[in-house]
């Protein structure tokens, strides 16, 4: 489809998928999927669009509003909306995200469970897995092959199950400590900036030693290791799903030189940034 050049970079892609002719109440089915590199002017205002919408942030932030909620979605989070009701969202500066409009099977029941548990915004407990699954669906569309409805239903179901796990519906919910929640949100929305244990602890309102103890107990990682992993996970997703130069990606995840970024990336992921990019779907 032709994309609006006033709101989207030419790296953006968008695919429409025909709804299944039969079994619409049995299969989950994507209506459209895509990846958007948004300009600061990007905005959507809808009264109704017969689907549910999942947005997974990759860079930057989006403001959103429904009849009952408003807020901001950032890196490491997903936004789940019922597009059968009025809603809007707009870029908070340049941003990037993947998205799926979907329906079918028990989509409404799953949406309602997640919404009751987490509201519209879900902090992803396994953002790497979510990006992999959405990327797999995007890759399937990009191959321009005949769509297998059972296959796409299975792929979409897997994505929704990861979302349910993150929302806590399945019993493996978000980390329950509000201090840790706040710290993780702060880290994931400030990856481009210098991050120290002291600055993260100060934002959460605790001493560095106490904060570090609680954070590691809850997450299994020290704050430093969590920052490194978050930066490398974000870099990996940008390498495999965008055409951004490696230097730009390095700056977006908090490195001031490509050499330092490449060394840290290889140490964490076992491959160079360029090798990672060649694995893109």
C-alpha positions as CSV (number, residue, x, y, z in Angstrom):
1,X,0.0,0.0,0.0
2,X,1.1,3.6,-0.6
3,X,2.2,5.2,2.7
4,X,1.8,8.9,3.7
5,X,5.3,10.5,3.1
6,X,4.4,13.4,5.3
7,X,4.0,11.2,8.4
8,X,6.2,8.1,7.6
9,X,9.7,7.4,6.4
10,X,10.2,5.4,3.3
11,X,11.6,2.5,5.4
12,X,8.0,1.8,6.6
13,X,6.1,-1.2,5.3
14,X,2.4,-2.2,5.5
15,X,0.6,-5.4,4.4
16,X,-3.1,-6.1,4.2
17,X,-4.3,-9.7,4.5
18,X,-7.7,-10.9,3.2
19,X,-10.0,-12.2,6.0
20,X,-10.6,-16.0,5.9
21,X,-13.7,-16.8,3.9
22,X,-14.8,-19.4,6.4
23,X,-14.0,-20.1,10.1
24,X,-13.8,-16.5,11.1
25,X,-15.1,-17.5,14.5
26,X,-12.5,-20.3,14.8
27,X,-9.3,-18.8,13.5
28,X,-7.4,-15.8,14.7
29,X,-6.6,-13.7,11.6
30,X,-4.4,-10.6,11.0
31,X,-6.1,-7.9,9.0
32,X,-3.0,-5.8,8.5
33,X,0.6,-5.9,9.8
34,X,3.5,-3.5,9.4
35,X,6.5,-1.7,10.6
36,X,6.4,2.2,10.8
37,X,9.3,4.6,11.1
38,X,7.3,7.7,12.1
39,X,8.0,11.4,11.7
40,X,7.0,13.7,14.5
41,X,3.8,14.6,12.6
42,X,2.5,11.0,12.7
43,X,-1.0,10.8,14.2
44,X,-4.1,8.6,13.9
45,X,-7.7,9.5,15.0
46,X,-10.4,6.9,14.4
47,X,-14.0,6.6,15.4
48,X,-14.2,2.9,14.4
49,X,-12.0,0.3,12.7
50,X,-13.4,-3.2,13.0
51,X,-10.4,-4.9,14.7
52,X,-8.2,-5.1,17.7
53,X,-4.8,-3.4,17.4
54,X,-1.4,-4.4,18.9
55,X,1.4,-1.9,18.7
56,X,4.9,-2.9,19.9
57,X,7.3,0.0,20.4
58,X,10.8,-0.2,19.1
59,X,12.1,3.4,19.5
60,X,10.7,6.6,20.8
61,X,7.2,7.0,22.2
62,X,3.5,7.3,21.3
63,X,0.7,9.1,23.1
64,X,-2.6,7.4,23.0
65,X,-6.2,8.1,24.1
66,X,-9.4,6.0,24.4
67,X,-12.7,6.8,26.0
68,X,-11.5,5.6,29.3
69,X,-7.7,5.9,29.2
70,X,-4.9,8.0,28.0
71,X,-1.1,7.7,28.4
72,X,2.2,7.1,26.7
73,X,3.7,3.9,25.3
74,X,7.5,3.5,25.2
75,X,10.2,1.1,24.3
76,X,9.7,-2.3,26.0
77,X,5.9,-1.8,26.1
78,X,3.0,-2.9,23.9
79,X,-0.3,-1.0,23.4
80,X,-3.5,-3.1,22.9
81,X,-6.6,-1.2,21.7
82,X,-10.2,-2.1,20.8
83,X,-10.6,-0.3,17.5
84,X,-14.3,-0.9,17.5
85,X,-14.4,2.2,19.8
86,X,-13.1,5.7,19.2
87,X,-9.3,6.0,19.8
88,X,-6.3,8.0,18.8
89,X,-2.5,7.9,19.0
90,X,0.2,10.2,17.9
91,X,4.0,10.3,17.8
92,X,6.0,12.0,20.6
93,X,8.8,12.9,18.3
94,X,10.3,10.4,15.8
95,X,9.4,6.8,16.7
96,X,9.3,3.3,15.4
97,X,6.9,0.4,16.0
98,X,5.5,-2.8,14.6
99,X,1.7,-3.3,14.6
100,X,-1.0,-5.9,13.9
101,X,-4.7,-5.3,13.4
102,X,-6.4,-8.6,14.1
103,X,-9.7,-10.3,14.9
104,X,-11.4,-13.7,15.0
105,X,-11.7,-16.7,17.4
106,X,-11.5,-15.5,21.0
107,X,-9.9,-12.1,20.2
108,X,-12.5,-10.2,22.3
109,X,-12.1,-12.5,25.3
110,X,-8.4,-12.2,25.2
111,X,-8.5,-8.4,24.8
112,X,-10.9,-8.1,27.8
113,X,-8.7,-10.3,30.0
114,X,-5.6,-8.3,29.2
115,X,-7.3,-5.0,29.6
116,X,-8.7,-5.9,33.0
117,X,-5.2,-7.0,34.2
118,X,-3.0,-4.3,32.6
119,X,-5.1,-1.7,30.9
120,X,-4.1,-0.6,27.4
121,X,-0.3,-0.6,28.0
122,X,1.5,-3.8,28.8
123,X,5.2,-3.9,29.9
124,X,6.7,-6.8,28.0
125,X,8.5,-9.3,30.3
126,X,10.1,-10.8,27.2
127,X,10.4,-8.1,24.6
128,X,12.9,-10.1,22.5
129,X,10.5,-13.0,22.1
130,X,7.7,-10.6,21.2
131,X,9.8,-8.9,18.5
132,X,10.8,-12.3,17.1
133,X,7.2,-13.4,16.8
134,X,6.0,-10.2,15.2
135,X,9.0,-10.2,12.9
136,X,8.2,-13.7,11.9
137,X,4.7,-12.7,10.9
138,X,6.1,-9.6,9.0
139,X,8.6,-11.8,7.2
140,X,5.8,-14.2,6.2
141,X,3.9,-11.3,4.6
142,X,7.0,-9.9,2.9
143,X,7.6,-13.2,1.1
144,X,4.4,-12.5,-0.8
145,X,3.4,-16.1,-0.8
146,X,-0.1,-17.5,-0.7
147,X,-1.3,-16.9,2.9
148,X,-2.0,-20.1,4.8
149,X,-4.9,-19.1,7.2
150,X,-4.1,-21.8,9.7
151,X,-0.4,-20.8,9.8
152,X,-1.2,-17.1,10.4
153,X,-3.7,-18.0,13.0
154,X,-1.1,-20.1,14.9
155,X,1.4,-17.2,14.6
156,X,-1.0,-14.7,15.9
157,X,-2.1,-17.0,18.7
158,X,1.6,-17.3,19.8
159,X,1.9,-13.5,19.9
160,X,-1.3,-13.1,22.0
161,X,-0.1,-15.7,24.5
162,X,3.2,-13.8,25.0
163,X,1.1,-10.7,25.6
164,X,-1.0,-12.5,28.1
165,X,2.0,-13.8,30.0
166,X,3.3,-10.2,30.2
167,X,0.0,-8.9,31.4
168,X,-0.1,-11.4,34.3
169,X,-3.3,-13.2,33.0
170,X,-1.6,-16.5,32.9
171,X,-0.2,-16.2,36.4
172,X,3.3,-15.2,35.4
173,X,2.8,-11.5,35.5
174,X,4.9,-8.4,35.7
175,X,7.3,-7.9,38.5
176,X,5.2,-7.0,41.5
177,X,7.6,-4.5,43.1
178,X,6.5,-1.0,42.1
179,X,10.0,0.4,42.6
180,X,11.4,-2.1,40.1
181,X,8.5,-1.5,37.7
182,X,9.4,2.2,37.8
183,X,13.1,1.6,37.3
184,X,12.5,-0.7,34.3
185,X,10.2,1.9,32.7
186,X,12.8,4.5,33.3
187,X,15.6,2.4,31.8
188,X,13.7,1.4,28.7
189,X,12.6,4.9,28.0
190,X,16.2,6.4,28.5
191,X,18.4,3.9,26.6
192,X,20.0,6.7,24.6
193,X,21.1,8.6,27.7
194,X,23.9,7.8,30.2
195,X,22.4,5.4,32.8
196,X,24.1,4.6,36.1
197,X,22.9,2.7,39.2
198,X,23.0,6.1,41.0
199,X,20.8,7.9,38.5
200,X,18.3,5.0,38.2
201,X,18.1,4.6,42.0
202,X,17.6,8.4,42.4
203,X,14.7,8.3,39.9
204,X,13.1,5.5,41.9
205,X,13.7,7.4,45.2
206,X,16.0,5.0,46.9
207,X,19.7,4.6,47.8
208,X,21.9,2.8,45.2
209,X,22.7,-0.1,47.6
210,X,19.1,-0.8,48.6
211,X,17.9,-0.3,45.1
212,X,20.5,-2.7,43.6
213,X,19.7,-5.4,46.2
214,X,15.9,-5.3,45.5
215,X,16.3,-5.0,41.7
216,X,18.6,-8.0,41.5
217,X,16.3,-10.0,43.8
218,X,13.3,-9.3,41.7
219,X,14.8,-9.5,38.2
220,X,17.7,-11.9,38.6
221,X,20.0,-9.3,37.1
222,X,22.0,-6.4,38.5
223,X,20.9,-3.0,37.3
224,X,24.1,-2.7,35.1
225,X,23.4,-6.1,33.4
226,X,19.8,-5.2,32.9
227,X,20.8,-1.9,31.2
228,X,23.3,-3.7,28.9
229,X,20.8,-6.4,28.0
230,X,18.1,-3.9,27.3
231,X,20.4,-1.9,25.0
232,X,21.6,-4.9,23.1
233,X,18.0,-6.3,22.7
234,X,16.9,-2.9,21.4
235,X,19.9,-2.7,19.0
236,X,19.2,-6.2,17.7
237,X,15.6,-5.4,16.9
238,X,16.6,-2.2,15.1
239,X,19.4,-4.0,13.1
240,X,17.0,-6.7,11.9
241,X,13.9,-4.6,11.2
242,X,15.2,-1.2,10.1
243,X,17.7,0.2,7.6
244,X,19.1,2.7,10.1
245,X,23.0,3.0,9.9
246,X,24.8,1.1,12.6
247,X,26.2,4.4,13.9
248,X,22.6,5.8,14.4
249,X,21.6,2.6,16.2
250,X,24.7,2.8,18.4
251,X,23.7,6.4,19.4
252,X,20.0,5.4,20.0
253,X,21.1,2.8,22.5
254,X,23.5,5.0,24.4
255,X,26.9,4.5,22.8
256,X,29.1,7.4,21.7
257,X,31.2,5.3,19.2
258,X,30.5,2.5,16.8
259,X,33.7,0.7,18.0
260,X,32.5,0.5,21.6
261,X,29.0,-0.5,20.5
262,X,30.3,-3.2,18.2
263,X,32.5,-4.6,20.9
264,X,29.6,-4.7,23.5
265,X,27.2,-6.1,20.9
266,X,29.5,-9.0,20.0
267,X,30.2,-9.7,23.6
268,X,26.5,-9.9,24.5
269,X,25.1,-11.5,21.3
270,X,28.0,-13.5,20.0
271,X,28.1,-11.8,16.6
272,X,28.9,-8.4,15.1
273,X,26.1,-5.9,14.3
274,X,26.6,-6.5,10.6
275,X,26.3,-10.3,11.0
276,X,23.1,-9.7,13.0
277,X,21.7,-7.5,10.2
278,X,22.3,-10.2,7.6
279,X,20.0,-12.5,9.6
280,X,17.1,-10.1,9.3
281,X,13.9,-11.6,7.9
